[in-house]
Amino acid sequence: MKRIVAVIGVFAVLFALASCKEKELTPEESLAALKASQSANYAEYEKSVAASIKQEENIVNDKKDTLENLGKTEKGKKIVFISDGEYPGMKVGYEIISFDANGKYSSWKQYIYFPDTESFDSAISNISPRAKFQYESSDASLRLVVFKYTNNAYLANETYDTLLKNVQDFGYTLVE
C-alpha cells in the first residue's frame, strides 16, 4: 500500500513539474498577442454595430411601409393616426380605425413599435387577455406588436365624425 501511495506521489510531482514548464513570452510576443486579441475583439464589435444599424434600418423601412399600407385618413372610411406613449416603453404607434359603408365603426388596429428589445419583451410578457386591445401578431426583429380592438359592440354605433373628434381631442397626429 505504501508503494502505491509513493508511486502516485511521484506521478503527482512529475505532472506538477511538467505543468510549470510553460514557455514565458517575451515582451514583444506579449504585445503581439494583445494586439491580435484587440483586433479580433474590434472586428467582432464592428460586426455587431453593423448588424445593429441594419436592424434599425429595417425597422425604419417597416414603419414607412406600414404607414404606406395603412394609407391616409379618408372621410367616412378610415381614420389613420400616430400615437405615442400609450404603452410603457412604446416609441411610436400607428393606428387605423375603419368604418363600414354606412360610416359606422367596424374595426381598430394598433401597430406598436418599441425602442429596444427590453421594452418589446416586457410588452409581450405583459399582454393581458382582458385588455380591450388583444394581441394579434408580433415581430421581434422589428420590435413590433400588432393589437386589434375586441370590444367592437361598445363602438358598434360610433360614427366617423365622433371618433375623429375623439382622436383629435386626445391630440393624436392624423395622417392626412
Secondary structure, DSSP 8 states (H G I E B T S, - for coil): -HHHHHHHHHHHHHHHHHHT------HHHHHHHHHHHHHHHHHHHHHHHHHHHHHHHHHHHHHHHHHHHH---BTTTEEEEEE-SSSTT--EEEEEEEE-TTSBEEEEEEEEE-SSHHHHHHHHHT--TTSSEEEEEEETTTTEEEEEE--HHHHTT-BHHHHHHHHHHTT-EE--
